Amino acid sequence: MGSRVLKALQEIGSHAVGNLNNIKVKTVAHGALVKGNVDNFTLVELDFEDGERVAKQLSAIDKKAYLIATPETRYLGEAMVDFYNEEGDRARIVILEEGYTRFDTSAFSLNTGVSEVKKNQVAHFDPTAKKFIISEVSSAHADYSGSKAKFLVVNNEEDMEYTLGAQMVRLEVIEA
């Protein structure tokens, strides 16, 4: 006999996970309501609708970007990869500060020609893929120079004590 609850408990999510690496971060007062489903530890843009601040997935590389990093509330041993920011949720929005804001994220891919994540590589957020693209400084992705938000790779997943069930990279804001 099938059970909806049992099936739900057996499914494993594939959402982005991450961690903030700062003791203190600046956040947008009262957060923002999420428009569309958005994975944690990806970039969003802010707007207002009907007097309420809203956050939606970053739509272009030249827009002002913010990190969505909502604390998860775990039930029944849920894995961190099961969490995401659902349409209508109120989310914590982190203000990116150059040379200060550091975070881990599993939402990344490697640029063409990059075979592994290493310190001192660079990254930018690709709104289409909804991931950070890791590049070598000498051969950065074509969109890197036009990106308003730029990041430095300061650690790879092998240097971290925990990964929350997904390969992660640690990024520091170069430009916001």
N, C-alpha and C positions, 0 to 999 in steps of 0.2 A: 504494500500500500504506500502511495506517495504522500509526502508531507511538504507543504510550502515552506514551513519553518525549517525543517531539516535541510531542504535544498538550499535555502538562503544561508544556513550555517556552513554548508560545504563549499559554497562559491567563494573564490578569493578574488578580490578587486585588483585593479591594475592602475590605480590613481597615483599621481605624483606624491611623494613624501618629502619631508625635509625638516630642518631644525634651524632656529635662529642661533647665532653664535655670539651675540652681544648680551652683556648683562642688562643693558638698557637700550631700548630702541624707541624712536619717536613713532607714534601711530596717529592716524587721522582720528580726531575726536569723534566718538560714537560710532566709528566704523562706517560701513556702507552696506546697503542692500545689494545682494548679488543678482545680476541680470544674466540669465543663462547659467548653465552648470560650469563651474571653474575649479580646476584642480588647485590644491594648496601649493604654495611655493612656486607659483608662476607669476607672471606680471599682468597687471590690470591697469585700466585707465579709469578715471573718475568723471562723473557728470552729475547733474541734478535732474530729477524727474518729479514733478508735482511737489516740489519743495523738499524732497528727500534725496540725500546723497546716494548714488548708485555706483557700483563697480562692475565693469564687464571686462572680459578678456581683452588684452591689448590688441588693437586693430591695425596699428601701423608703427613702424620702427622709429618714426620721428615724433611720436606723441610722448607726453610726460607719462612716465611709468611708475607704478607702485607695486610692492610685493604683497600678495595676499597670503596671510599666514595665520589662519584661524586655529585656535586650540581645539583639539579633538576631544570628544567625550566618548570613551570606549565602554561598550556593553558586551557581555558574554564573550570576552576574549577576542574581540574583533582585531584584525590586523590593521596596521596603519595604512596600508594600501587600499583599504576599503573606504576611506574617507575622501570627501570632496565637498566643495561649497555649492549647495544646491540653490537653484533659482529661488529668490525670496529670503534666503538666509541672511542674517546680519553677520558680516565678516570683519575680522581684524585686518586693517590695512596699514602696512609698514611704509614709512617714508624712507626712501633710499638716500643715504648720506655718503658722499664721496670719501673714500679712505676710512670709513668707519663701519658701515653696515656689512656684516658677513653672514652668510647663510649656506646651508647644505640643501641641495635639491636633487631629486632623481629625474626631473624633467629636463633631460639634456640629450644631445646627439653629437656625434663627431663630424666635423667638416670633412670634405673630400681631402684625402691625403693624410689625415690624422688617424693614427692607429691606436693610440692610447691617451688617457688623460694624464697630463703632467703639470707640475707647478709652473707658473709663469706663462701659461697659455692665456688666451683672451676669449671672451664670450659675449654674445649679444642674444636677445630674445627674438625668436622667429614667430611672429603672430599666426602664421599659417599652420605651422607644425605644433604650436603651443609648447615649444621647448627652447632651451638655451642651446645655441650652437657653439661648440668649442672649436677654436682655431689656433693655429700657430701664429705668433705675432708677425712673422715674416710673410705669411701667406693667409692673411685673415679673409674670412668669408666676404663676398662682394657687398653684403648689406652692413657689415660691421662699421665702416667709416660713417655711414649715414644714420646709424642708430643713436638715439638720444641717450639711452641707457647702455653703458658698457661695463664689463666686469673682468676681473683678473682671477684666474684659477690659482688658489692658494693651497689647496690640498686635493688629493684624489681619494677615492673610496678606500684604498688600501691603507691610508694613513689614519682612518677613523676607527674609533672603538666600537661604534654601532652604526648600522645601516638601515634599520627599520624595515628590513626585508627587501631592499632594492639597492642597486648600485647608485651611489651618490657622488656628487662633486661639490666642493666648497668654493664659493665665489665671494669676492669682495668688490664693492662698487668702485669703479674708476671714475665714471661720469654718470650723473643722474639728470 
